[in-house]
């Protein structure tokens, strides 16, 4: 199985309804680019900067798989939901 950081965001975030996920519908874009195009609280509050997907993919954080799994067990709902 591939490392978690290689998974698509809807898989990392365990989206309840991935078929309606904006990021899954636009796989050529990363989820934080989709949020940046929205005109709502997610863009205004910069919610992506605290998101595990952004941390794993955009900033190339050096977290172990164990640390990532621990964070994912405590994560909040996907901001694109």
QUIGIGI-V407475 format. One record per backbone hydrogen bond with DSSP energy under -0.5 kcal/mol. NH is the residue of the N-H (numbers start at 0). CO is the residue of the C=O. E is the energy in kcal/mol with one decimal. If there is no record, write none. Layout:
nh=NH co=CO e=E
nh=NH co=CO e=E
This chain:
nh=5 co=2 e=-2.0
nh=6 co=3 e=-2.0
nh=10 co=7 e=-1.2
nh=11 co=7 e=-2.1
nh=12 co=8 e=-3.0
nh=13 co=10 e=-0.6
nh=14 co=9 e=-2.1
nh=17 co=14 e=-0.6
nh=19 co=16 e=-1.8
nh=20 co=17 e=-1.2
nh=24 co=20 e=-1.8
nh=25 co=21 e=-0.9
nh=26 co=23 e=-0.6
nh=28 co=25 e=-2.3
nh=32 co=29 e=-1.3
nh=33 co=29 e=-1.3
nh=34 co=30 e=-2.2
nh=35 co=31 e=-1.6
nh=36 co=32 e=-0.8
nh=36 co=33 e=-0.9
nh=37 co=34 e=-1.4
nh=42 co=39 e=-0.7
nh=43 co=39 e=-2.0
nh=44 co=40 e=-3.3
nh=45 co=42 e=-0.9
nh=46 co=41 e=-1.7
nh=48 co=45 e=-1.2
nh=49 co=46 e=-1.1
nh=50 co=47 e=-1.5
nh=54 co=50 e=-2.5
nh=55 co=51 e=-2.6
nh=56 co=52 e=-2.6
nh=57 co=53 e=-2.0
nh=58 co=53 e=-1.5
nh=60 co=54 e=-1.8
nh=62 co=60 e=-1.1
nh=67 co=63 e=-2.6
nh=68 co=64 e=-2.7
nh=69 co=65 e=-2.0
nh=70 co=66 e=-2.1
nh=71 co=67 e=-2.7
nh=72 co=68 e=-1.8
nh=73 co=69 e=-0.6
nh=73 co=70 e=-1.3
nh=74 co=71 e=-0.8
nh=80 co=77 e=-1.4
